[in-house]
Amino acid sequence: QVQLVESGGGLVQPGGSLRLSCAASGSIFSILDMGWHRQAPGKQRELVASMTNGGRTNFADSVKGRFTISRDNDKNTVYLYLQMNSPKPEDTAVYYCDARNMWSEYWGQGTQVTVSS
């Protein structure tokens, strides 16, 4: 089992910056890749960015050049970050962290990001 807890959401002005954090604990040795997804009201959940254990990254076209993803870890926890630069109102959504291993996919509870002036 992998437990995920997101933090860092809130209100941000267009053109500002915000960093989301995700702390993964439990069977972190089994994690193959992690990512950030988002879901806006009335829309399907979509991938924002992901990173494999080898460091390969993938970004949605809508956030390329504005968002970055990074990862850090200590003995018992893996930290996944999403740096949101120059956010736009259309980036408003609930952001979820996920982690996958050979057997399952795990999700955090989500954190709300609102981009508004």
C-alpha positions in Angstrom: 0.0 0.0 0.0 1.1 3.5 -0.7 -0.4 6.5 1.0 -0.4 9.9 -0.7 -1.0 13.3 0.8 -1.1 16.5 -1.3 -0.6 20.0 0.0 0.1 23.5 -1.3 -3.1 24.3 -3.1 -4.9 27.6 -2.8 -5.7 30.8 -4.6 -3.1 32.2 -7.0 -3.3 35.1 -9.4 -2.8 34.6 -13.2 0.9 34.9 -13.9 1.9 34.1 -10.4 3.4 30.8 -9.1 2.4 28.0 -6.9 4.1 24.8 -5.8 2.1 21.6 -5.0 3.6 18.9 -2.9 2.8 15.2 -2.5 4.2 13.0 0.2 4.2 9.3 -0.5 4.6 6.8 2.3 4.2 3.1 2.9 5.5 0.7 0.2 7.5 3.4 -1.5 10.1 0.9 -2.7 7.5 -0.5 -5.1 6.6 2.8 -6.8 7.4 2.8 -10.6 6.2 6.2 -11.4 4.2 9.2 -10.0 2.3 12.0 -11.4 -0.1 14.9 -11.1 -3.6 14.9 -12.5 -6.4 17.4 -12.3 -10.1 17.6 -12.6 -12.1 20.7 -13.3 -15.8 21.0 -12.6 -17.8 19.1 -15.3 -14.6 17.7 -16.9 -12.8 14.4 -16.8 -9.7 13.9 -14.8 -6.6 14.6 -17.0 -2.9 14.0 -16.7 -0.9 17.1 -16.0 2.6 15.7 -15.6 4.4 12.5 -14.6 7.8 11.2 -13.8 9.2 7.7 -13.9 11.7 6.3 -11.4 14.3 6.9 -14.1 13.5 10.6 -14.3 11.6 10.6 -17.5 8.9 13.2 -17.5 5.8 13.8 -19.5 3.6 16.9 -19.6 0.2 17.8 -21.0 0.5 20.1 -23.9 -1.4 22.7 -22.1 1.2 23.1 -19.3 4.4 22.6 -21.3 6.9 25.4 -20.6 4.9 26.6 -17.6 4.9 23.7 -15.1 7.7 21.5 -13.9 7.7 18.3 -12.0 10.4 17.1 -9.6 10.9 14.4 -7.0 12.9 14.0 -3.8 13.0 11.4 -1.2 14.3 10.4 2.3 14.3 7.1 4.0 10.6 6.7 4.4 9.0 9.2 2.1 9.0 10.2 -1.5 8.1 13.8 -2.3 6.7 14.8 -5.6 6.4 18.5 -6.5 4.5 20.4 -9.2 5.8 23.9 -9.8 3.1 25.9 -11.5 4.5 29.0 -13.1 2.4 31.5 -15.0 -0.9 29.7 -14.2 -4.0 30.6 -16.1 -7.6 30.6 -15.1 -8.1 27.4 -17.1 -5.7 25.7 -14.7 -8.3 25.9 -12.0 -9.0 22.4 -10.8 -8.6 19.9 -8.0 -5.1 18.5 -8.4 -4.4 14.8 -7.5 -1.2 13.0 -6.9 -0.9 9.4 -8.0 1.6 6.6 -7.7 1.7 3.3 -9.5 3.4 0.0 -8.8 3.1 -3.4 -10.5 -0.1 -4.1 -8.8 -2.2 -1.0 -8.3 -2.5 2.7 -8.6 -2.9 5.0 -5.6 -4.4 8.4 -5.3 -4.3 11.3 -2.9 -7.3 13.2 -1.7 -6.6 16.1 -3.9 -5.9 19.8 -3.4 -7.8 22.7 -4.8 -6.1 25.2 -7.0 -7.9 28.3 -8.1 -6.4 30.8 -10.5 -8.1 34.1 -10.3 -7.4 37.8 -9.9 
